Amino acid sequence: EVVVAPVDTTAVLPVPSLDPYALAALAVERRSDVEAQRLQTDAAESAIRAARSGRYPSVSVGLSAGSSYASDAGGLVTQLFDTRPSAGLSLGLTIPILDRRQTRSAVERAQISLDNQRLTLEATEQQAGFEAEQTALNVRSTEARLDAAEAQLAAASEALDAGPERYRVGAGTFAELADAQSLAVDAQGQVAQARYQTLIDRVALGYAVGDLLPALDALR
């Protein structure tokens, strides 16, 4: 007799439900590739702010300190710290008037880069959502096949249990008994295959929504 070890496939990815739309939103929130692209977009927004700052006046402040020494003017320490120290403070104001369109060109380049990053972010979010939806549907399908295989196994096991008695009382033939045994073994194989396919699809769903590590830990 073939014994199929039970596998708790739901422990691999304990999501609240297999609603494709909810998992798509979860993927957009958790996926590392989406987060990386989101950071790229934030950096592009910072770059455009930096480029626009070239249109505004800038203020610079400088501070200097020093001393001098003359061999005929007393001791070294006295000259450096008491009689010859010097200090200076400078303040500068720069007003951009004519910069040969450098600031405008920099802003335009930064805006193009920002637009591209936003388009890439939107595409990445859509791809993540699509993968999560598709994988959730795959899990639903494999779990439905698992339910059907387990029902078929239950029916085949019941027929197999009744087969010897039917054969003993002459209500069944040896060929029918052999067929029942063959169907039971085949049903057990189908259940095993469906269980582990569901396990694989659950791991794939963990990857799709950005929870791969918990899914892998459940397999250990």
Backbone hydrogen bonds in HBPLUS format (Angstrom, degrees):
<---DONOR---> <-ACCEPTOR-->    atom                        ^
c    i                          cat <-CA-CA->   ^        H-A-AA   ^      H-
h    n   atom  resd res      DA  || num        DHA   H-A  angle D-A-AA Bond
n    s   type  num  typ     dist DA aas  dist angle  dist       angle   num
A0011-ALA N   A0008-ASP O   3.34 MM   3  5.75 149.4  2.44 105.6 113.4     1
A0012-VAL N   A0009-THR O   3.20 MM   3  5.62 155.6  2.26 108.9 115.8     2
A0015-VAL N   A0013-LEU O   2.77 MM   2  5.69 137.8  1.95 109.5  96.3     3
A0023-LEU N   A0019-ASP O   3.02 MM   4  6.25 161.7  2.06 159.7 165.3     4
A0024-ALA N   A0020-PRO O   2.89 MM   4  6.05 142.1  2.04 140.1 150.8     5
A0025-ALA N   A0021-TYR O   3.12 MM   4  6.38 157.9  2.17 144.3 148.7     6
A0026-LEU N   A0022-ALA O   2.99 MM   4  6.26 149.2  2.08 140.7 150.0     7
A0027-ALA N   A0023-LEU O   2.87 MM   4  6.07 150.6  1.95 144.3 151.5     8
A0028-VAL N   A0024-ALA O   3.09 MM   4  6.40 157.7  2.14 148.0 153.1     9
A0029-GLU N   A0025-ALA O   3.13 MM   4  6.34 143.0  2.27 139.7 149.5    10
A0030-ARG N   A0026-LEU O   2.91 MM   4  6.07 150.5  2.00 149.9 157.6    11
A0031-ARG N   A0027-ALA O   2.87 MM   4  5.33 163.0  1.90 147.2 150.2    12
A0035-GLU N   A0031-ARG O   3.07 MM   4  6.37 159.5  2.12 147.2 153.1    13
A0036-ALA N   A0032-SER O   2.86 MM   4  6.03 154.7  1.92 146.4 153.2    14
A0037-GLN N   A0033-ASP O   3.12 MM   4  6.27 157.4  2.18 138.6 144.0    15
A0038-ARG N   A0034-VAL O   2.86 MM   4  6.08 144.9  1.99 144.2 155.1    16
A0039-LEU N   A0035-GLU O   2.97 MM   4  6.27 149.0  2.07 146.3 153.6    17
A0040-GLN N   A0036-ALA O   3.04 MM   4  6.38 148.3  2.15 141.8 150.8    18
A0041-THR N   A0037-GLN O   2.97 MM   4  6.25 150.3  2.06 143.7 151.1    19
A0042-ASP N   A0038-ARG O   2.98 MM   4  6.31 153.8  2.05 144.0 151.2    20
A0043-ALA N   A0039-LEU O   2.93 MM   4  6.17 154.0  1.99 146.1 153.1    21
A0044-ALA N   A0040-GLN O   3.01 MM   4  6.30 149.2  2.11 142.2 150.4    22
A0045-GLU N   A0041-THR O   2.98 MM   4  6.30 149.0  2.08 146.9 155.3    23
A0046-SER N   A0042-ASP O   2.99 MM   4  6.33 150.6  2.08 146.1 154.0    24
A0047-ALA N   A0043-ALA O   2.93 MM   4  6.19 147.8  2.04 143.3 152.5    25
A0048-ILE N   A0044-ALA O   3.08 MM   4  6.35 149.0  2.17 144.2 151.0    26
A0049-ARG N   A0045-GLU O   3.19 MM   4  6.45 150.7  2.28 141.7 149.2    27
A0050-ALA N   A0046-SER O   2.96 MM   4  6.24 153.0  2.04 145.6 153.3    28
A0051-ALA N   A0047-ALA O   2.93 MM   4  6.18 151.7  2.01 143.6 151.4    29
A0052-ARG N   A0048-ILE O   3.00 MM   4  6.18 154.6  2.06 142.8 149.1    30
A0053-SER N   A0049-ARG O   3.12 MM   4  6.32 133.4  2.35 138.5 150.0    31
A0053-SER N   A0050-ALA O   3.25 MM   3  5.21 133.2  2.49  92.4 104.8    32
A0054-GLY N   A0051-ALA O   3.25 MM   3  5.84 161.2  2.29 111.9 117.2    33
A0055-ARG N   A0052-ARG O   3.05 MM   3  5.82 170.0  2.06 122.6 125.7    34
A0056-TYR N   A0053-SER O   3.18 MM   3  5.61 162.3  2.21 113.4 118.6    35
A0058-SER N   A0094-THR O   2.87 MM  36  5.19 155.2  1.93 145.3 153.4    36
A0094-THR N   A0058-SER O   2.80 MM  36  5.19 170.8  1.81 160.5 163.7    37
A0060-SER N   A0092-GLY O   2.81 MM  32  4.89 162.1  1.84 137.9 143.3    38
A0092-GLY N   A0060-SER O   2.71 MM  32  4.89 168.6  1.72 152.3 154.2    39
A0062-GLY N   A0090-SER O   2.77 MM  28  4.80 165.8  1.79 140.9 142.6    40
A0090-SER N   A0062-GLY O   2.72 MM  28  4.80 167.0  1.74 141.7 145.2    41
A0064-SER N   A0088-GLY O   2.79 MM  24  4.92 165.1  1.81 146.5 148.3    42
A0088-GLY N   A0064-SER O   2.74 MM  24  4.92 157.0  1.79 141.2 139.9    43
A0066-GLY N   A0086-SER O   2.79 MM  20  5.09 159.2  1.83 143.5 142.7    44
A0086-SER N   A0066-GLY O   2.70 MM  20  5.09 151.7  1.78 148.8 143.5    45
A0073-ALA N   A0070-ALA O   3.24 MM   3  5.48 164.5  2.26 117.7 117.0    46
A0079-GLN N   A0075-GLY O   3.01 MM   4  6.17 160.6  2.05 147.4 152.5    47
A0080-LEU N   A0076-LEU O   2.97 MM   4  6.14 169.5  1.98 156.6 159.6    48
A0081-PHE N   A0077-VAL O   3.06 MM   4  6.03 164.1  2.09 150.4 154.1    49
A0082-ASP N   A0078-THR O   2.83 MM   4  5.13 143.1  1.96 135.1 143.8    50
A0083-THR N   A0078-THR O   3.05 MM   5  6.39 153.8  2.12 147.7 154.8    51
A0084-ARG N   A0079-GLN O   2.75 MM   5  5.14 139.6  1.91 145.7 149.1    52
A0102-GLN N   A0099-ASP O   3.07 MM   3  5.67 158.5  2.11 114.4 121.1    53
A0105-SER N   A0101-ARG O   2.93 MM   4  6.05 159.7  1.98 148.4 154.1    54
A0106-ALA N   A0102-GLN O   2.91 MM   4  6.09 154.4  1.97 145.7 153.2    55
A0107-VAL N   A0103-THR O   2.92 MM   4  6.17 156.8  1.98 152.5 158.3    56
A0108-GLU N   A0104-ARG O   2.96 MM   4  6.19 157.6  2.01 146.8 153.0    57
A0109-ARG N   A0105-SER O   2.94 MM   4  6.18 160.2  1.98 149.9 154.8    58
A0110-ALA N   A0106-ALA O   2.95 MM   4  6.12 158.4  1.99 144.8 151.2    59
A0111-GLN N   A0107-VAL O   2.84 MM   4  6.02 148.3  1.94 145.5 154.5    60
A0112-ILE N   A0108-GLU O   3.00 MM   4  6.24 156.0  2.05 147.3 153.1    61
A0113-SER N   A0109-ARG O   2.98 MM   4  6.23 160.9  2.02 148.5 153.9    62
A0114-LEU N   A0110-ALA O   2.91 MM   4  6.10 154.4  1.97 143.5 150.6    63
A0115-ASP N   A0111-GLN O   2.89 MM   4  6.12 160.9  1.92 149.7 154.5    64
A0116-ASN N   A0112-ILE O   2.97 MM   4  6.22 158.7  2.02 149.1 154.8    65
A0117-GLN N   A0113-SER O   2.95 MM   4  6.20 156.4  2.01 147.3 153.9    66
A0118-ARG N   A0114-LEU O   2.92 MM   4  6.15 153.4  1.99 150.3 157.5    67
A0119-LEU N   A0115-ASP O   2.99 MM   4  6.25 156.5  2.04 147.6 153.7    68
A0120-THR N   A0116-ASN O   2.90 MM   4  6.14 157.4  1.95 148.3 154.9    69
A0121-LEU N   A0117-GLN O   2.86 MM   4  6.05 153.0  1.93 143.8 151.3    70
A0122-GLU N   A0118-ARG O   2.94 MM   4  6.19 160.1  1.98 147.7 152.7    71
A0123-ALA N   A0119-LEU O   2.97 MM   4  6.22 159.3  2.01 148.1 153.7    72
A0124-THR N   A0120-THR O   2.84 MM   4  6.04 154.6  1.91 147.8 155.2    73
A0125-GLU N   A0121-LEU O   2.91 MM   4  6.11 159.9  1.95 152.4 157.3    74
A0126-GLN N   A0122-GLU O   2.98 MM   4  6.18 157.6  2.03 145.9 152.3    75
A0127-GLN N   A0123-ALA O   2.91 MM   4  6.10 157.5  1.96 146.4 152.6    76
A0128-ALA N   A0124-THR O   2.94 MM   4  6.11 160.8  1.98 148.2 153.3    77
A0129-GLY N   A0125-GLU O   2.95 MM   4  6.11 161.9  1.98 148.2 153.3    78
A0130-PHE N   A0126-GLN O   2.89 MM   4  6.06 157.3  1.94 147.4 153.9    79
A0131-GLU N   A0127-GLN O   2.95 MM   4  6.14 163.7  1.98 151.3 155.2    80
A0132-ALA N   A0128-ALA O   3.04 MM   4  6.24 158.6  2.08 147.4 153.2    81
A0133-GLU N   A0129-GLY O   2.95 MM   4  6.14 162.9  1.97 149.9 154.7    82
A0134-GLN N   A0130-PHE O   2.89 MM   4  6.05 170.5  1.90 156.3 158.8    83
A0135-THR N   A0131-GLU O   2.94 MM   4  6.00 160.8  1.98 145.6 151.2    84
A0136-ALA N   A0132-ALA O   2.95 MM   4  6.05 153.9  2.01 145.4 152.7    85
A0137-LEU N   A0133-GLU O   3.03 MM   4  6.31 154.3  2.10 148.8 155.5    86
A0138-ASN N   A0134-GLN O   2.96 MM   4  6.27 145.8  2.08 141.0 151.1    87
A0139-VAL N   A0135-THR O   2.94 MM   4  6.27 153.0  2.01 147.7 154.2    88
A0140-ARG N   A0136-ALA O   2.97 MM   4  6.28 159.3  2.02 147.8 153.4    89
A0141-SER N   A0137-LEU O   2.94 MM   4  6.17 157.6  1.99 145.7 151.6    90
A0142-THR N   A0138-ASN O   2.91 MM   4  6.19 164.5  1.93 154.7 158.1    91
A0143-GLU N   A0139-VAL O   2.90 MM   4  6.00 156.7  1.95 150.5 157.1    92
A0144-ALA N   A0140-ARG O   2.96 MM   4  6.18 145.2  2.09 142.3 151.7    93
A0145-ARG N   A0141-SER O   2.97 MM   4  6.30 152.4  2.05 145.4 153.2    94
A0146-LEU N   A0142-THR O   2.85 MM   4  6.09 144.5  1.98 139.3 149.7    95
A0147-ASP N   A0143-GLU O   2.97 MM   4  6.23 155.2  2.03 142.8 148.4    96
A0148-ALA N   A0144-ALA O   3.02 MM   4  6.30 159.9  2.06 147.3 152.5    97
A0149-ALA N   A0145-ARG O   2.86 MM   4  6.05 155.7  1.91 146.1 153.1    98
A0150-GLU N   A0146-LEU O   2.89 MM   4  6.10 157.7  1.94 151.8 157.4    99
A0151-ALA N   A0147-ASP O   2.98 MM   4  6.22 151.7  2.06 145.2 153.0   100
A0152-GLN N   A0148-ALA O   2.93 MM   4  6.17 154.3  1.99 145.7 153.0   101
A0153-LEU N   A0149-ALA O   2.84 MM   4  6.08 149.6  1.93 143.2 152.2   102
A0154-ALA N   A0150-GLU O   2.94 MM   4  6.16 154.4  2.01 143.5 149.9   103
A0155-ALA N   A0151-ALA O   3.04 MM   4  6.32 158.5  2.09 146.6 151.9   104
A0156-ALA N   A0152-GLN O   2.88 MM   4  6.09 160.0  1.92 148.7 154.6   105
A0157-SER N   A0153-LEU O   2.82 MM   4  5.94 156.4  1.87 150.1 156.4   106
A0158-GLU N   A0154-ALA O   3.01 MM   4  6.18 153.4  2.08 142.6 149.6   107
A0159-ALA N   A0155-ALA O   3.01 MM   4  6.27 157.6  2.06 146.9 152.8   108
A0160-LEU N   A0156-ALA O   2.87 MM   4  6.04 149.8  1.96 142.5 151.6   109
A0161-ASP N   A0157-SER O   2.87 MM   4  6.07 152.9  1.94 145.4 152.3   110
A0162-ALA N   A0158-GLU O   3.11 MM   4  6.33 149.5  2.20 142.3 150.0   111
A0163-GLY N   A0159-ALA O   2.94 MM   4  5.97 125.0  2.25 137.6 151.7   112
A0163-GLY N   A0160-LEU O   3.28 MM   3  5.03 137.3  2.48  90.8 102.5   113
A0166-ARG N   A0162-ALA O   3.07 MM   4  6.26 159.8  2.11 155.3 161.7   114
A0167-TYR N   A0163-GLY O   2.87 MM   4  6.09 157.4  1.92 154.9 161.9   115
A0168-ARG N   A0164-PRO O   2.83 MM   4  6.03 149.1  1.92 144.0 153.0   116
A0169-VAL N   A0165-GLU O   3.04 MM   4  6.28 155.8  2.10 149.5 154.0   117
A0171-ALA N   A0166-ARG O   2.72 MM   5  4.81 130.8  1.96 154.9 154.9   118
A0172-GLY N   A0166-ARG O   3.09 MM   6  5.03 131.1  2.33 114.9 108.1   119
A0170-GLY N   A0167-TYR O   3.25 MM   3  5.05 153.4  2.32  95.6 103.3   120
A0177-LEU N   A0173-THR O   3.10 MM   4  6.44 152.6  2.18 144.7 152.2   121
A0178-ALA N   A0174-PHE O   2.91 MM   4  6.20 157.2  1.96 149.6 155.5   122
A0179-ASP N   A0175-ALA O   2.87 MM   4  6.10 153.6  1.94 145.3 153.0   123
A0180-ALA N   A0176-GLU O   2.93 MM   4  6.16 152.1  2.01 143.6 151.1   124
A0181-GLN N   A0177-LEU O   3.05 MM   4  6.37 154.5  2.12 146.4 152.8   125
A0182-SER N   A0178-ALA O   2.96 MM   4  6.21 158.1  2.00 147.8 154.0   126
A0183-LEU N   A0179-ASP O   2.84 MM   4  6.06 160.4  1.88 152.5 157.6   127
A0184-ALA N   A0180-ALA O   3.00 MM   4  6.15 151.2  2.09 142.9 150.5   128
A0185-VAL N   A0181-GLN O   3.04 MM   4  6.30 161.5  2.08 150.2 154.4   129
A0186-ASP N   A0182-SER O   2.95 MM   4  6.14 161.4  1.98 148.8 154.5   130
A0187-ALA N   A0183-LEU O   2.86 MM   4  5.98 154.2  1.93 143.1 150.4   131
A0188-GLN N   A0184-ALA O   2.96 MM   4  6.18 153.9  2.03 146.6 153.3   132
A0189-GLY N   A0185-VAL O   3.02 MM   4  6.32 153.5  2.09 146.3 153.4   133
A0190-GLN N   A0186-ASP O   2.95 MM   4  6.26 151.7  2.03 146.5 154.4   134
A0191-VAL N   A0187-ALA O   2.97 MM   4  6.23 153.0  2.05 147.6 154.5   135
A0192-ALA N   A0188-GLN O   3.00 MM   4  6.26 163.5  2.03 149.0 153.2   136
A0193-GLN N   A0189-GLY O   2.99 MM   4  6.18 164.4  2.01 149.5 153.7   137
A0194-ALA N   A0190-GLN O   2.92 MM   4  6.05 160.2  1.96 146.0 151.7   138
A0195-ARG N   A0191-VAL O   2.85 MM   4  6.03 156.5  1.91 152.8 159.0   139
A0196-TYR N   A0192-ALA O   3.15 MM   4  6.35 167.9  2.17 152.4 154.7   140
A0197-GLN N   A0193-GLN O   2.95 MM   4  6.05 144.3  2.07 144.0 154.5   141
A0198-THR N   A0194-ALA O   2.97 MM   4  6.07 151.0  2.05 141.0 148.4   142
A0199-LEU N   A0195-ARG O   3.01 MM   4  6.31 147.1  2.12 139.6 149.1   143
A0200-ILE N   A0196-TYR O   2.99 MM   4  6.20 157.0  2.04 140.3 145.4   144
A0201-ASP N   A0197-GLN O   2.92 MM   4  6.15 160.4  1.96 147.1 152.6   145
A0202-ARG N   A0198-THR O   2.89 MM   4  6.08 145.6  2.01 143.2 152.6   146
A0203-VAL N   A0199-LEU O   3.08 MM   4  6.40 152.8  2.16 147.0 153.7   147
A0204-ALA N   A0200-ILE O   2.96 MM   4  6.29 157.7  2.01 148.8 155.4   148
A0205-LEU N   A0201-ASP O   2.86 MM   4  6.10 143.9  1.99 139.5 149.6   149
A0206-GLY N   A0202-ARG O   2.93 MM   4  6.26 146.7  2.04 142.1 151.1   150
A0206-GLY N   A0203-VAL O   3.06 MM   3  4.97 116.2  2.49  91.7 107.4   151
A0207-TYR N   A0203-VAL O   3.04 MM   4  6.46 151.4  2.13 148.9 156.0   152
A0208-ALA N   A0204-ALA O   2.93 MM   4  6.17 156.3  1.99 144.0 151.1   153
A0209-VAL N   A0205-LEU O   3.03 MM   4  6.25 146.2  2.15 149.9 156.2   154
A0211-ASP N   A0206-GLY O   2.61 MM   5  4.64 150.1  1.69 160.4 155.8   155
A0210-GLY N   A0207-TYR O   3.18 MM   3  5.14 157.4  2.23 101.6 108.4   156
A0215-ALA N   A0212-LEU O   3.05 MM   3  5.11 114.7  2.49  98.3 114.6   157
A0216-LEU N   A0212-LEU O   2.92 MM   4  6.22 154.7  1.98 157.1 164.6   158
A0217-ASP N   A0213-LEU O   2.88 MM   4  6.07 158.5  1.92 154.7 161.0   159
A0218-ALA N   A0214-PRO O   3.12 MM   4  6.27 146.1  2.24 141.4 148.8   160
A0219-LEU N   A0216-LEU O   3.03 MM   3  5.26 146.6  2.14 103.8 113.9   161
A0220-ARG N   A0217-ASP O   3.22 MM   3  5.49 155.2  2.29 106.2 113.2   162
